[in-house]
Amino acid sequence: MKLYVCYTTAQLPRPGGHPCANAHKALRAAGHDPEVVHALSLGAMPRFLQTGARKKVHEHTGKYWVPALETDDGEWVGGSQNIVQWAEEHPAVAVSAAG
């Protein structure tokens, strides 16, 4: 799975926490280890100034804003709160060493 974020997954001083950090933390707490893709730029910029990663997010979510999650099944989830909810509903399944 890939988690598209702005510049960081660090928790920055912001009311409610930084959306990218909140999404990353929820996925990790649910046992997932997403590949983090830094989308850079800013979602409010016009299309011609968007990075390839943000254009891909827009193609699948209809928005340039991150965070956005691309699951291993090809499902896309956009928005921090939606990703947190998805993580709670889809905990990672641990694979037993015994098989």
Secondary structure, 3 states (H helix, E strand, C coil): CEEEECCCCCCCCCCCCCHHHHHHHHHHHCCCCCEEEECCCCCCCCHHHCCHHHHHHHHHHCCCCCCEEECCCCCEEECHHHHHHHHHHCCCCCCCCCC
